[in-house]
């Protein structure tokens, strides 16, 4: 979910030729991340023991949601929900 919402700006910057390089690498990153998740859920699933996993993901998700609302770059739907392209070289 994070990988898809991180690059939601692809929906409105996909066809801009001056950002083609950035767009291609965002698509490659999403694809390789999806493949990694696929491997973790299918091929490496037998190596995961839920009894040993004591990390509480709920606290991490709650804290990140609060921080996203408190400290956005600007208060827009795309910015609070996911970072957008700001015209600089950061990806």
DANOR-V19204 format. One record per backbone hydrogen bond with DSSP energy under -1.0 kcal/mol. CO is the residue of the C=O (numbers start at 1). NH is the residue of the N-H. E is the energy in kcal/mol with one decimal. If there is no record, write none. Layout:
co=CO nh=NH e=E
co=CO nh=NH e=E
This chain:
co=1 nh=5 e=-2.5
co=2 nh=6 e=-2.1
co=5 nh=8 e=-1.1
co=7 nh=10 e=-1.7
co=8 nh=11 e=-1.7
co=9 nh=12 e=-1.1
co=9 nh=13 e=-1.4
co=16 nh=19 e=-1.8
co=17 nh=20 e=-1.3
co=19 nh=23 e=-2.3
co=20 nh=24 e=-2.7
co=21 nh=25 e=-1.9
co=22 nh=26 e=-1.8
co=23 nh=27 e=-2.2
co=24 nh=28 e=-2.2
co=25 nh=29 e=-2.2
co=26 nh=30 e=-2.4
co=27 nh=31 e=-2.3
co=28 nh=32 e=-2.6
co=29 nh=33 e=-2.2
co=30 nh=34 e=-2.4
co=31 nh=35 e=-2.1
co=32 nh=36 e=-2.0
co=33 nh=37 e=-2.3
co=34 nh=38 e=-2.3
co=35 nh=39 e=-2.5
co=36 nh=40 e=-2.3
co=37 nh=41 e=-2.3
co=38 nh=42 e=-1.8
co=39 nh=44 e=-2.4
co=44 nh=47 e=-1.1
co=45 nh=48 e=-1.7
co=49 nh=52 e=-1.5
co=57 nh=61 e=-2.5
co=58 nh=62 e=-2.3
co=59 nh=63 e=-2.3
co=60 nh=64 e=-2.2
co=61 nh=65 e=-2.0
co=62 nh=66 e=-2.1
co=63 nh=67 e=-2.4
co=64 nh=68 e=-2.1
co=65 nh=69 e=-1.6
co=66 nh=70 e=-2.3
co=67 nh=71 e=-2.4
co=74 nh=76 e=-1.7
co=76 nh=80 e=-2.6
co=77 nh=81 e=-2.1
co=78 nh=82 e=-1.7
